[in-house]
């Protein structure tokens, strides 16, 4: 029981102190290696969580939790990982529901829209900016853009792009 509480608290602490990604992995390494698991086990956990689809942070939490405390350990680590962002999100949504009629809220959202657009452009730049001559990736992007404009369901576009990737990038 103590081990499960230790796992729960470890992942609550990590999710309160970091924003996931490399920072959380680094903090988890510092907290877990030598205390809960070996370095080899941690590397295996990071490797598996990076290969599987879905949230790397949640998969890493479940892997570490399972390695340390079995299925109850995995559930304790998962709960510790999802509780902080869930509570925070509920608090923000509750606050936004109270102020949604205020004039400044719509102005705030209008100010967010260009920043979100720039963030998306940065992702595009990161994908294509380093190698703009990658004509195969550009073809997939253009065809995907056209499909989205024609209102093709996103899941079908992504599936088709993945299948095209198997053929184009082998």
C-alpha positions as CSV (number, residue, x, y, z in Angstrom):
1,X,0.0,0.0,0.0
2,X,2.9,2.4,0.9
3,X,4.4,1.7,-2.5
4,X,1.2,2.7,-4.3
5,X,0.9,5.9,-2.4
6,X,4.6,6.6,-3.1
7,X,3.9,6.1,-6.9
8,X,0.8,8.2,-6.7
9,X,2.6,11.1,-5.0
10,X,5.6,10.8,-7.3
11,X,3.4,11.4,-10.4
12,X,1.3,14.1,-8.8
13,X,4.5,15.9,-8.0
14,X,5.9,15.5,-11.5
15,X,2.7,16.7,-13.1
16,X,2.6,19.7,-10.8
17,X,6.2,20.7,-11.4
18,X,6.5,20.1,-15.1
19,X,4.5,20.5,-18.3
20,X,5.1,16.9,-19.5
21,X,7.5,16.0,-22.3
22,X,11.3,16.0,-21.8
23,X,11.1,18.0,-18.5
24,X,8.8,15.4,-16.9
25,X,11.0,12.5,-18.2
26,X,14.1,14.2,-16.7
27,X,12.4,14.7,-13.3
28,X,11.0,11.2,-13.3
29,X,14.5,9.9,-14.1
30,X,15.9,11.8,-11.1
31,X,13.2,10.6,-8.8
32,X,12.8,7.0,-10.0
33,X,16.2,5.7,-11.0
34,X,18.1,4.2,-8.1
35,X,15.0,4.5,-5.9
36,X,12.3,2.6,-7.7
37,X,14.0,1.0,-10.7
38,X,17.3,0.6,-12.4
39,X,18.5,2.8,-15.2
40,X,18.1,-0.1,-17.7
41,X,14.4,-0.5,-16.7
42,X,13.9,3.2,-17.0
43,X,15.4,3.3,-20.5
44,X,13.2,0.4,-21.5
45,X,10.1,2.2,-20.1
46,X,11.0,5.4,-22.1
47,X,11.6,3.3,-25.2
48,X,8.2,1.5,-25.0
49,X,6.3,4.7,-24.2
50,X,7.8,6.5,-27.1
51,X,6.9,3.7,-29.6
52,X,3.3,3.2,-28.7
53,X,0.6,5.6,-29.9
54,X,-0.9,8.0,-27.3
55,X,0.5,10.2,-24.6
56,X,4.1,9.3,-23.8
57,X,3.8,10.8,-20.3
58,X,0.8,8.6,-19.4
59,X,2.3,5.5,-20.9
60,X,5.6,6.1,-19.1
61,X,3.7,6.5,-15.8
62,X,1.8,3.3,-16.3
63,X,4.9,1.4,-17.3
64,X,6.9,2.6,-14.3
65,X,3.9,2.0,-12.0
66,X,3.5,-1.5,-13.3
67,X,7.2,-2.3,-13.0
68,X,7.2,-1.1,-9.4
69,X,3.8,-2.2,-8.1
70,X,2.0,-4.3,-10.6
71,X,-1.4,-3.4,-11.9
72,X,-2.3,-1.4,-8.7
73,X,1.0,0.5,-9.1
74,X,0.1,1.3,-12.7
75,X,-3.3,2.6,-11.7
76,X,-1.8,4.6,-8.9
77,X,0.8,6.2,-11.2
78,X,-1.9,6.8,-13.9
79,X,-4.2,8.5,-11.3
80,X,-1.3,10.6,-10.1
81,X,-0.6,11.7,-13.6
82,X,-4.1,12.6,-14.7
83,X,-5.4,14.1,-11.4
84,X,-3.4,17.4,-11.4
85,X,-4.3,18.5,-15.0
86,X,-7.9,17.3,-14.6
87,X,-8.4,19.3,-11.5
88,X,-6.7,22.3,-13.0
89,X,-8.8,22.1,-16.2
90,X,-12.0,21.8,-14.1
91,X,-11.1,24.9,-12.2
92,X,-10.4,26.9,-15.4
93,X,-13.6,25.7,-17.0
94,X,-15.5,26.7,-13.9
95,X,-14.0,30.1,-13.9
96,X,-14.6,30.6,-17.6
97,X,-18.3,29.6,-17.2
98,X,-18.7,32.3,-14.6
99,X,-17.1,35.0,-16.8
100,X,-18.3,33.9,-20.2
101,X,-20.7,36.8,-20.6
102,X,-18.0,39.4,-19.9
103,X,-16.9,41.5,-22.9
104,X,-13.2,41.0,-22.1
105,X,-13.5,37.2,-22.6
106,X,-14.4,37.4,-26.3
107,X,-11.5,40.0,-26.7
108,X,-9.2,37.5,-24.9
109,X,-10.2,34.7,-27.3
110,X,-9.7,37.0,-30.3
111,X,-6.2,37.7,-29.0
112,X,-5.5,34.0,-28.6
113,X,-6.5,33.1,-32.1
114,X,-3.4,34.6,-33.9
115,X,-1.1,33.2,-31.3
116,X,-2.5,29.7,-31.9
117,X,-2.2,30.2,-35.6
118,X,1.5,31.1,-35.2
119,X,2.0,28.1,-33.0
120,X,0.6,25.9,-35.8
121,X,2.9,27.6,-38.3
122,X,5.9,26.9,-36.1
123,X,5.0,23.2,-36.2
124,X,4.7,23.4,-40.0
125,X,8.1,25.1,-40.1
126,X,9.6,22.5,-37.9
127,X,8.3,19.7,-40.2
128,X,9.2,21.3,-43.5
129,X,11.6,24.1,-42.8
130,X,14.6,21.9,-42.2
131,X,14.2,20.1,-45.5
132,X,11.9,22.1,-47.8
133,X,13.1,19.9,-50.7
134,X,11.3,16.9,-49.3
135,X,8.9,16.7,-52.2
136,X,7.3,13.5,-50.9
137,X,6.2,15.2,-47.6
138,X,5.0,18.2,-49.5
139,X,2.8,16.1,-51.7
140,X,1.3,14.4,-48.7
141,X,0.7,17.8,-47.1
142,X,-0.9,19.3,-50.2
143,X,-3.2,16.3,-50.9
144,X,-4.2,16.2,-47.2
145,X,-4.9,20.0,-47.3
146,X,-7.2,19.5,-50.3
147,X,-8.9,16.5,-48.7
148,X,-9.6,18.6,-45.5
149,X,-11.0,21.4,-47.7
150,X,-13.3,18.9,-49.4
151,X,-14.6,17.9,-45.9
152,X,-13.1,14.4,-46.0
153,X,-13.3,13.1,-42.4
154,X,-9.9,13.7,-40.6
155,X,-9.5,10.1,-39.6
156,X,-9.7,9.0,-43.2
157,X,-7.2,11.7,-44.3
158,X,-4.8,10.7,-41.6
159,X,-5.1,7.0,-42.4
160,X,-4.6,7.7,-46.1
161,X,-1.5,9.8,-45.3
162,X,-0.1,7.1,-43.1
163,X,-0.6,4.5,-45.9
164,X,0.9,6.9,-48.4
165,X,3.9,7.3,-46.1
166,X,4.5,3.6,-46.0
167,X,4.6,3.6,-49.8
168,X,6.5,6.9,-50.3
169,X,9.1,6.8,-47.5
170,X,10.3,3.3,-47.6
